[in-house]
Amino acid sequence: MGWPFIGETISFFKPHRSDSIGTFLQQHVSRYGKVFKSNICGGKAIVSCEQELNMFILQNEGKLFTSDYPKAMHDILGEYSLLLVTGEVHRKLKNVIISFINLTKSKPEFLLCAENLSISMLASWKNCREIEFHNEAKMFTLSVMVNQLLSIKPEDPARRYVLQDFLSYMKGFISLPVPLPGTAYTDAIKARKRLSARVMEMIKSRENKEEEMNKALREEDFLDVIMSNEDLNYKEKVSIVLDILLGGFETSATLLSLVVYFLAKSPSLLQKLKEEHEAIRAKKGDGELLNWEDYQKMEFTQCAMSEALRCGNIVKTVHRKATHDIKFKEYVIPKGWKVFPIFTAVHLDPSLHENPFEFNPMRWTDKAKMNRKTTAFGGGVRVCPGGELGKLQIAFFLHHLVLSYRWQTKSDEMPIAHPYVEFKRGMLLEIDPTS
């Protein structure tokens, strides 16, 4: 169970390659099996690397298990974050976010925004030989999301300020909760306050009668939709905006970077991706932009994204707590114990996946079978609602990237679980325009 109070927390969260389960889990699974006891985040815990138990945990959210993130994350995310709330409040806020996903996915303006921003970013690289791709991916996904949510355009200085605050916000997740000036924890809390104040100022501004005239000069964005929901208080409205930005910006950017990383290691797969997009372009007229039907034709692209999720593991685990004494097969989980279902261990389990460490998008041709063996988007009531929206903007970016550039990574580049995924060199790419 490790040291008193601290237990094995530091070892459990120690950074490691995200395309591996890390030394801690390797040693513990070898010694104790796929399910074992530990002391993590200040409490007794069950760690599960078994697929069936993980699905049981996810599918019984609100019945036998509840969300149980450390207080430090509550301080950073706020009391109404979808990651933290439970029961009726969780259902209410999730329904609002799902309505954003459904509304946005069907809007031609969203597709146009994603494609135009892709083209613009790639054009800005024309005199570059190296780019820090992960930061570029973050700027791209953030630009798409703030445009659709808040009508913040790429040329608006607010976009860069929001990005800076979100980077501070993310660093706080993995920091020690030391409430002293200058620490990542304190900076993250301050960044969230600035982001919240920015969104609240926009809401208050739009409530003024003069804004009604300005509204006629711009397209309706999702902040307008959120403001029209009378069931939400101000704090809930702000939290929904930040949750959508966090999910749509950070995870989408990381997935895009992982796809580019794994394809750089597999020239034959990169060629297959290029051929798929050349075929789509060949059927388009000069200057004709992509549409929803084109996205549906990107079958190999979608397989590559799913495989990057499996191999790269954007989310290593989630925090849960048993609300009852639970018996599952031969395992007993006492009431009040923390529970950590490890997604990475399932994704890289050789009993579930042949050659699990090999990046092989073709295994996703049987999507239904693979979905039963992976939890890349979570599961149960907390399954990620925005997965398709993220994949859509990534696919559009990849379309123009693969037709515009060749690329390769540095030999020592790798994705690091920190616990959210970062790259050793920031995904430094050597790029070369295609002829």
N, C-alpha and C positions, 0 to 999 in steps of 0.2 A: 504493500500500500504506500510505500515511499516515506518521505519525511513527515513529521507532524504538521498538520494544517496545509502546508504547501503540497504535500503528497508527491505526485508525479507530474504535476501541472507543467513545469518547465520542460521536462523531457517530452511530454505529450505534444506540446505546441512548438517544439524546436523546429526551425525551418529545415526543409529537405526538398529534394526534387519532387515536383508535383506529379510526375509520371512514375512515381514509386510510392510505396506505403511508408517509407522512412524506417530508420533503425529501431525506434521505440516499438513500433507495431511488429516489425519483423521478429525482434527478440521475444516479445510477449506472446505472440501467436505461436511461435516455436516452442515456448516453454509451457504455456497454459491452455493453448487452443484458441479458437476463433472468438470465444466469448470469455471475458475475464473481469475480475474485480480490480478496482484501483481507487485512488484518492485524487480527484481532479477538481480544480476551481473551488477548493475549500470544502469538499464534501465527498462522501462515499459514492462510488460510481460503478456502473456496468458499462464496459466497452464492448460493442458488438461489431465483429467483422463478418458476420454470417448474413447472407442475403435474405433468407426467410424471416429471421428475427428483425432485421432492419425494416422490411416491408410491414411487418406486424406493428412495429413501433410507429411508423409513419401513418398507417391506416387507422390507428386507434388514438390519434390526437383528439383531445377533448373528451375521451371516454376513459382511457386508462393512463394516458400520459398528457402532460401539459408543457408548454414552452418554458424554459428555465435558463435564460441567459444571465450572466453575471451582472451585478449592479453597475459595474463600470460601463457596460454596453447600454443599459437603461439611461445612464447619465448622458451618453453620447447620442443615442438614437431618439430619445424623447419618449414620453409615456404613451403616445399614440402610434408608434411605429408598427407597421403590419407584422414585423418580425417578432414583436413582443406581446402584442395584445392577444387576448383569447376570447372564446365564446362569441356572444352576439356582436360585440364591438369588432372582432376580427371579421366576422361574416359581412357586416355593414361596410367596412372599409375595403375589403377585398372585392365586393360587388362593384364599388365605384371604380376600382382599378381595372377590373375586367371590362367594364363599360368603356374605359379609355382604350383598352387594347382592341376591342371589337370596332369601336368607332374609327380609330386611327388606321387600322389595317385595311379598312375598306375605302379610305380616302385617297383619291388620286394625288392630292397635294402631298401626302406623306411619301408616296413613291417618288414623286418629282423632287421633293426636298432631299431624300436619301441619295438619289442618283446625281443631282446637281452638285451636292456637297462632295460626293465621291470624285466626280470629274474635276472639280475645283482643287481639291487637295492633291490629286495626282498631278495636275498641271503645275502645281507649286514646287514639285520635286524635279522639274526637268533639267535643272543645272546642278543637281545633287548627285554625289556618288555614294554617300552613306546617309541613312536616316535612322533616328531612334523611333522605331516603328510603334512601340507600345504607347508612347506619348502621343504620336500622331493618331493612333486608333482611338485614344481617349478623347482627343479633340474632335474627331469626326463624330463619334457616337453622342458626345455631349451636345454638339451643335445640332444634330438631328432632334434630340429630345427637348432641348430648351426651345427650339423653334416650334415644335408641335404643342408643347405644354404651355409656354409662356410668351410665344411670339417674339422671342429674342433672336434677332438675325445674326448671321456670321460676322458681320462688320461691327456689331454692337460691342463696345468695350466690356459690357457686363458679362459677356460670355467667358472671357478670360478670368475675371474675378471669381465667377462661379466655379470654374475648373480648379483654380488655386484652393478655394475653400473646400471643395470636394476631396482633393488630394490630402489635405490636412485631416479632414473628416475620416477618410479611410485609414490613415496611419494610426489613428486613435484606437481602432479595433484591436490592434495587436500589441498595444503598449501596456506597460504596467500602470495601474490606476493610481498614479502619484499626483495629488492635487497641488503641484507647485508650479510657479511661473516658468514657462519655457519647455515643459515636458510635452510629449506628443499627446498625452491624455488631456491636459489642459487646453492645448491648441485645438484639439478636435472639438471640445465642448464650445470653445469660442467660435470656431468655424461654423458649427451648426447654428449657433445663435445669430451669426451674420446671415447665413442662408435663410433662416426662418424670418429674420427681420426684412430681408429683401422681398421674399414672397408675400409677407403680410403687408408690406408697403404697396405692392402691386394690387393686392386685393382691395385695400382701402381706397387706392386711387381709382380703381374701376367702379367702386360703389358711389363715387361722386357723380353727380348728374352730368357734369361736363364730359365725362368719359363716354356717355351714351352716344354723343356725337362722334367721338373718335372711333368708337366700335364699328360704326358704319364704314369707316375707311380701311378696316383690316378684316381679315377672315377670322371667324370664331375659333378660338383655341380651347384646349381642354380646361384651362383655368376658368374660362367662362362657364363651362359645364359644371365644374366643381362648385363654383359660387352659386349656381342656381339650385343646388341641392340643399334644401332647408333642414334636412335631418342632421347636417354636419355643423359642429361648432368651429370657431376659427382655428383652434389648435389642430383639429382633425383635418381641416382643409390644407393647412400648411404641411402637416405630416404626410398626407397623401402625395403632395407634389414632390417632397423630398424622397419618399419611398420609390416613386416612379423614376425619378432622376437617378437614384442610386442603383436600382435594378437595371434600368435601360442603358445607363452610361457605363458603369464599372464592369458588369458581367459581360455585356456585349463587346466592349473593347477587348477584354481578356480573351473571349472566345475567338474573335477575329485574329488576335495575335497568335493564339495557339494553332489555328488552322494554317496560318502563314509559316509558323515555325516548323510544324510537322511536314508540310509540303516541301519546304526547303531541304529536308532530309531525305525526300523520296522523289527524285527526278521523274520517274515513270508515272507516278500518281499526279504530279504537277502537270505533266504533259496531257494526261487524261482529262484533268480539269480544264486545261486550255482548249482542248478539242471540243469539249461540251459547250464552252462559251463562244468559240469561233462558229459553231453550228448555229447558235442562237443569233449571233450578229449577222450571219450570212442571210438569214431570213428577214432581217429588219431593213427598212428603207434608210437612205442616208439621213442621219440626224434624228431618226426615230428613237424615242426613249423606251426603256423597259416598262413592262406592265406585270400584273398579277399572273397572267398566263405564262409569261416568260419565266417567272420564278418557279412555277409548277414544273417546268421542263428541266429545271436545274437539279436533276435527280442525284447525280454524283456529287454535286456541291453540297446538297443536304446530307448525304451520307458522310462526307468529309467533316462537316460541322458536328454531326453526332459523334463521330469517332474521336474528334478532337476533345469533345466534352468527356468521353470515356477515358481517354489516355491522359488528358491534361488536368482533370479534376479541379474545376474552379472552386467548388465547395467540398471541403474534406469531410465535414460532419455538421450536425446540428445539435443544439442543447435541449434535452428533454428531461422531465422528472416523472417518476412513477407516482400516480395519485392513489393507487391501490396496491396491495400485495398481488403480484402477478406470477402465474406459472405458465411457461411456454416450453413445451416439450420437457426436457430434463432441467431447464433453467428456472430458478426462482428469483424474481426481482422484488426486493422489499419496498414497501411504500416509503416514499420520501427520498429514495436514492436517485442520483443523477443518472441519466442514460445517454450514451454517445453512440449512435449508429454511424459507422465509418463507411462512407460512400466509396472512398478510394479503394478500400480493401475488396469490395465487391467488384468494382470495375476492373481490377487487376488480378482477380481470382482465377488461377489456371483451371480450376474445376468447372468454371462457368464459361471461360473464353479461351479458345485455342490460341496459343502464342499471345498471351494477354498484353505483353509489352510492345508488340508490333502494331504500328499504325496502319490499319487495314480497313479503309472505308467500305470495302465490298462486304464485310460482315453485316452491314446494315441494310443489305438488299432484302433481308427478312426483318423488317422493322418491328413487327409485332413481337417476334421472338426476342429481339434484343431489348425491347422496352421492358420485358419481364425480368431481364437480368441486369438492369442498370437503374440507377436513381439519379441521373444527372440533373433532372429538374425537380428533385424532391419527390414527394408522394402524399397521398391523402389530402386533407383539407388545405395543406400548405404547399401543394404543388405549384411551381412557378407559373403564374398566369401569363407572363409576357414572353415566353420562349419563342413563339412563332414570330412575334414582332421583331425580336432581336435578330433572329435568323434571316429575316427578310432584308433588313438593312445591310447585314454582313454579306449576303449573297450578291446584292447590287454592287457593293464595294469590290468584292472579289472579281466580279465580271470585268470591271474596268481595270483592276490591278493586273490580272493575268493577261489581258490583251495589250497592256501598255508597258509592262516591265518584266524583266527577269530579276531574280534576287537570290542571295545566299546569306546565311547567317555565319557568325563567327564560330569557330570550332568549339569554343568553351561556353557558348551560349546555352542556357537551360532555363526552364520554368521552375520557380521556387515557390513551394507552399509556405506562406509566411504569416498566418495561415491562408489569407487570400493570395492569389497567384501574382507574383511579380517575376521579372526576368533579370538574370544576373547582370546583363549589360543594357537593360532597357529594350531588348530586342533590336540590337543594332544590325541593320541590314545593309549589305552592299547591293546597290541597285544599278540596273543597266537598261535603258529604254529598248523595247523590241523594235526591230527594223520595220 
